[in-house]
Amino acid sequence: MKKLLTLTLAGLMMLAVLTGCNSQPAAPSEPNAPAEPQNSLERILASGKIVLATSPDFAPFEFIDPTKTGQESIVGADIELAKYIADKLGVELEIKSMDFSAVLAAVQQGTADMAISGLAYKADRAEVMDLSEGYNKTGYQGLLVRADEADQYTKAEDFAGKTVAVQNGSLQHELLTQQLPDAKPQLITNINDGIMMLVEGKVDALGMSGASGDQYAKNYDAIVMSEYRYDYVSEGTRVGLMKNSPELLAKINEIIAEVEAEGLYQKWIGEAQELSDSLAVS
């Protein structure tokens, strides 16, 4: 028994020696391996792509060109800004089209890197996402009405008891509830739906930015912008980002400053208005 135990121990010792001879030391980590992205900007640069969320129903800022296909069909001044941002970052642009309320959610949830969709500054919006410095600081806010009833809507009191369509969560929704409290809001997800509802007499008015309202009025003889305008001074349109993205926000602000300094956005608006007129965007 003792001899058997001795042989067993000897065998185990020999196995350990052989195993030790054949084992290889752990490979050291590669000194030049890229570091993991530490923030949104680094992640975008590492992936080579930036994802845009937009609601293309707001000509001349973002709308559909039916002569094109895929994401190339989504055009407008805001889309040109998104392309410019992607180019400056040296990455590809991926465009995700969705309803306006989904645009806001996409950035908050991180399924899109940025929202460019006619976003105005709102305090509650700034609490849940980072907002860039403003661009396109011109224009007014008002309401589209039917052309044959335009003379009935010249002052705030004229909208009392009237049904006004507004996109849920939009600046127009906020202005309506604050400045026309006696009106009846009709929440919509898509501006094109609101246009049809107005033309067909299902609502009395549609809250719009001046630039978009004027653009739609060019393409529909049945509607015009009301003489009444909200008491509003534009602080500019914003790019929305996921909350607490300081590095990406700083870079976006740097690019916007360049766009403003060179007057590029106004050029893009002019081109988008011409395209919209030629397409008679609905």
C-alpha positions as CSV (number, residue, x, y, z in Angstrom):
1,M,0.0,0.0,0.0
2,K,2.8,2.3,0.9
3,K,4.6,1.5,-2.3
4,L,1.4,2.2,-4.3
5,L,1.1,5.6,-2.6
6,T,4.7,6.4,-3.4
7,L,4.2,5.6,-7.1
8,T,1.0,7.7,-7.3
9,L,2.7,10.7,-5.8
10,A,5.6,10.3,-8.2
11,G,3.2,10.2,-11.1
12,L,1.5,13.4,-10.0
13,M,4.8,15.2,-9.6
14,M,5.9,14.1,-13.1
15,L,2.6,15.3,-14.5
16,A,3.0,18.7,-12.8
17,V,6.5,19.0,-14.3
18,L,5.3,18.2,-17.8
19,T,2.3,20.5,-17.5
20,G,4.6,23.3,-16.3
21,C,6.9,22.8,-19.2
22,N,4.1,22.9,-21.8
23,S,2.2,25.8,-20.3
24,Q,2.5,29.2,-21.9
25,P,2.6,32.5,-20.0
26,A,-0.5,34.7,-20.4
27,A,-0.1,37.1,-23.3
28,P,0.5,40.6,-22.2
29,S,-2.2,43.1,-23.2
30,E,-1.4,44.9,-26.5
31,P,0.0,48.2,-25.7
32,N,-1.5,49.8,-28.8
33,A,-5.0,48.5,-28.3
34,P,-7.6,51.4,-28.6
35,A,-9.1,52.5,-25.4
36,E,-12.8,52.1,-24.8
37,P,-14.9,55.2,-25.6
38,Q,-15.4,57.2,-22.4
39,N,-18.2,59.6,-23.6
40,S,-20.7,60.2,-26.5
41,L,-18.3,62.0,-28.7
42,E,-15.6,59.3,-28.4
43,R,-18.2,56.6,-29.1
44,I,-19.5,58.4,-32.2
45,L,-15.9,58.9,-33.5
46,A,-15.0,55.3,-32.8
47,S,-18.1,53.9,-34.5
48,G,-17.7,56.2,-37.5
49,K,-21.4,57.1,-37.5
50,I,-23.7,59.7,-35.9
51,V,-27.4,58.9,-35.8
52,L,-30.0,61.7,-36.3
53,A,-33.6,61.6,-35.2
54,T,-35.9,63.9,-37.1
55,S,-39.6,64.4,-38.0
56,P,-39.6,65.3,-41.7
57,D,-42.9,67.1,-41.8
58,F,-41.7,70.7,-41.2
59,A,-40.7,72.3,-44.5
60,P,-38.4,74.0,-45.2
61,F,-36.4,72.6,-42.2
62,E,-37.1,68.9,-42.7
63,F,-39.4,67.3,-45.2
64,I,-39.7,64.6,-47.8
65,D,-38.5,64.8,-51.4
66,P,-40.7,62.1,-53.1
67,T,-38.3,62.1,-56.2
68,K,-35.7,60.4,-54.0
69,T,-35.5,57.1,-52.0
70,G,-34.1,56.0,-48.7
71,Q,-32.6,58.6,-46.3
72,E,-31.7,60.7,-49.4
73,S,-35.4,61.6,-49.6
74,I,-35.2,63.4,-46.2
75,V,-34.2,67.0,-47.0
76,G,-34.3,70.5,-45.7
77,A,-32.1,73.1,-43.9
78,D,-31.9,71.1,-40.7
79,I,-30.8,68.0,-42.7
80,E,-28.0,70.1,-44.3
81,L,-26.9,71.1,-40.8
82,A,-26.8,67.4,-39.8
83,K,-24.8,66.5,-42.8
84,Y,-22.4,69.4,-42.0
85,I,-22.0,68.2,-38.4
86,A,-21.3,64.6,-39.6
87,D,-18.7,65.9,-42.2
88,K,-16.9,68.0,-39.6
89,L,-16.8,65.0,-37.2
90,G,-15.5,62.9,-40.1
91,V,-18.3,60.3,-39.7
92,E,-21.2,59.0,-41.7
93,L,-24.8,60.3,-41.0
94,E,-27.6,57.9,-40.4
95,I,-31.1,59.5,-40.5
96,K,-34.0,58.0,-38.6
97,S,-37.4,59.4,-39.5
98,M,-40.1,59.4,-36.8
99,D,-42.9,61.4,-35.3
100,F,-41.9,64.5,-33.3
101,S,-42.6,63.1,-29.9
102,A,-40.5,60.0,-30.8
103,V,-37.7,62.3,-31.8
104,L,-37.5,63.7,-28.3
105,A,-37.7,60.2,-26.7
106,A,-35.0,58.8,-29.0
107,V,-32.4,61.2,-27.8
108,Q,-33.4,60.8,-24.1
109,Q,-33.2,57.0,-24.4
110,G,-29.9,57.0,-26.4
111,T,-31.3,55.4,-29.6
112,A,-30.2,58.5,-31.5
113,D,-27.2,60.7,-31.0
114,M,-28.8,63.9,-31.9
115,A,-32.2,65.4,-32.6
116,I,-32.5,68.1,-35.3
117,S,-36.2,68.8,-35.9
118,G,-37.0,72.5,-35.5
119,L,-36.3,72.2,-31.7
120,A,-36.9,75.4,-29.8
121,Y,-35.5,76.0,-26.3
122,K,-38.0,75.0,-23.6
123,A,-37.1,74.8,-19.9
124,D,-38.7,71.4,-19.4
125,R,-36.9,70.1,-22.5
126,A,-33.6,71.4,-21.2
127,E,-34.1,69.3,-18.0
128,V,-34.1,66.0,-19.9
129,M,-31.7,66.6,-22.7
130,D,-28.7,68.8,-23.6
131,L,-29.6,71.6,-25.9
132,S,-27.0,73.3,-28.2
133,E,-26.6,77.0,-28.7
134,G,-29.3,78.5,-30.9
135,Y,-29.1,78.9,-34.7
136,N,-31.6,80.5,-37.1
137,K,-32.7,83.2,-34.6
138,T,-35.3,84.7,-36.8
139,G,-39.0,84.2,-37.5
140,Y,-42.3,84.3,-35.6
141,Q,-44.8,81.9,-34.2
142,G,-48.5,81.9,-35.3
143,L,-51.4,79.8,-36.6
144,L,-52.5,78.6,-39.9
145,V,-56.3,79.1,-40.6
146,R,-58.5,78.5,-43.6
147,A,-58.1,81.3,-46.1
148,D,-61.8,82.0,-46.4
149,E,-62.0,82.6,-42.6
150,A,-58.8,84.6,-42.2
151,D,-60.6,87.8,-41.3
152,Q,-62.2,86.0,-38.4
153,Y,-58.8,85.4,-36.7
154,T,-57.0,88.6,-36.1
155,K,-56.6,88.7,-32.3
156,A,-56.3,86.3,-29.4
157,E,-60.0,86.5,-28.4
158,D,-61.0,85.1,-31.8
159,F,-59.5,81.7,-30.9
160,A,-61.7,81.3,-27.8
161,G,-63.6,78.0,-28.0
162,K,-61.9,77.1,-31.3
163,T,-60.1,73.8,-31.8
164,V,-56.4,74.3,-32.6
165,A,-54.1,71.4,-33.7
166,V,-50.6,71.4,-32.2
167,Q,-47.9,68.8,-32.1
168,N,-47.6,67.2,-28.6
169,G,-44.7,68.5,-26.7
170,S,-43.9,71.3,-29.2
171,L,-43.3,75.0,-28.7
172,Q,-46.6,75.6,-30.4
173,H,-48.4,73.5,-27.8
174,E,-46.8,75.5,-25.0
175,L,-47.6,78.9,-26.6
176,L,-51.2,77.8,-27.2
177,T,-51.8,76.8,-23.6
178,Q,-50.0,79.9,-22.2
179,Q,-51.4,82.6,-24.6
180,L,-54.6,81.2,-25.9
181,P,-56.0,79.4,-22.8
182,D,-59.6,79.5,-24.0
183,A,-58.8,77.6,-27.2
184,K,-59.2,73.8,-27.3
185,P,-56.0,72.0,-28.1
186,Q,-56.1,69.0,-30.5
187,L,-52.9,67.1,-30.1
188,I,-51.3,65.6,-33.3
189,T,-48.1,63.7,-34.0
190,N,-47.6,64.8,-37.6
191,I,-47.9,68.3,-39.1
192,N,-49.1,66.8,-42.4
193,D,-52.1,65.3,-40.5
194,G,-52.8,68.7,-39.0
195,I,-52.7,70.4,-42.5
196,M,-55.3,67.9,-43.7
197,M,-57.5,68.3,-40.7
198,L,-57.4,72.1,-41.2
199,V,-58.2,71.9,-44.9
200,E,-61.0,69.5,-44.3
201,G,-62.5,71.6,-41.5
202,K,-61.8,69.2,-38.7
203,V,-59.9,71.8,-36.7
204,D,-60.1,75.6,-36.8
205,A,-56.4,76.4,-36.8
206,L,-52.9,74.8,-36.7
207,G,-50.1,76.1,-34.6
208,M,-47.0,76.7,-36.7
209,S,-43.7,78.5,-36.9
210,G,-43.9,81.4,-39.3
211,A,-41.4,80.0,-41.8
212,S,-43.1,76.6,-42.0
213,G,-46.6,78.1,-42.0
214,D,-45.7,80.5,-44.9
215,Q,-44.2,77.6,-46.8
216,Y,-47.3,75.4,-46.4
217,A,-49.6,78.4,-47.4
218,K,-47.7,78.6,-50.7
219,N,-48.6,75.1,-51.5
220,Y,-52.2,75.2,-50.3
221,D,-54.5,77.9,-51.6
222,A,-57.0,77.0,-48.9
223,I,-54.9,78.1,-45.9
224,V,-53.0,81.2,-44.8
225,M,-51.1,82.3,-41.7
226,S,-53.4,84.3,-39.4
227,E,-52.8,88.0,-38.8
228,Y,-52.6,87.1,-35.1
229,R,-49.1,86.3,-33.9
230,Y,-47.9,84.9,-30.5
231,D,-45.9,87.2,-28.2
232,Y,-42.6,85.4,-28.9
233,V,-39.0,86.3,-29.5
234,S,-36.9,83.5,-31.0
235,E,-33.9,82.2,-29.1
236,G,-33.0,80.1,-32.1
237,T,-33.4,76.5,-33.0
238,R,-31.4,73.9,-31.1
239,V,-29.7,70.5,-31.5
240,G,-30.9,68.0,-28.9
241,L,-28.5,65.5,-27.3
242,M,-28.6,63.0,-24.5
243,K,-28.4,64.6,-21.1
244,N,-24.9,65.0,-19.7
245,S,-22.9,64.9,-23.0
246,P,-20.6,67.8,-22.4
247,E,-17.9,66.8,-24.9
248,L,-20.3,66.2,-27.7
249,L,-22.3,69.4,-26.8
250,A,-19.1,71.5,-26.9
251,K,-18.2,70.1,-30.4
252,I,-21.7,70.7,-31.7
253,N,-21.7,74.3,-30.4
254,E,-18.3,74.9,-32.1
255,I,-19.7,73.7,-35.4
256,I,-22.9,75.8,-35.0
257,A,-20.8,78.9,-34.4
258,E,-19.0,78.2,-37.6
259,V,-22.3,77.7,-39.5
260,E,-23.6,81.0,-38.1
261,A,-20.4,82.9,-38.8
262,E,-20.5,81.8,-42.5
263,G,-24.2,82.4,-43.0
264,L,-24.6,78.8,-44.1
265,Y,-28.0,78.1,-42.5
266,Q,-29.7,81.0,-44.2
267,K,-28.3,79.7,-47.5
268,W,-29.7,76.2,-46.7
269,I,-33.1,77.7,-45.9
270,G,-33.2,79.5,-49.2
271,E,-32.3,76.3,-51.1
272,A,-34.9,74.3,-49.1
273,Q,-37.6,76.8,-49.8
274,E,-36.9,76.6,-53.5
275,L,-37.0,72.9,-53.4
276,S,-40.2,72.8,-51.4
277,D,-41.9,75.2,-53.8
278,S,-40.9,73.1,-56.8
279,L,-42.3,69.9,-55.1
280,A,-45.4,71.6,-53.7
281,V,-44.7,69.7,-50.4
282,S,-47.7,68.5,-48.6
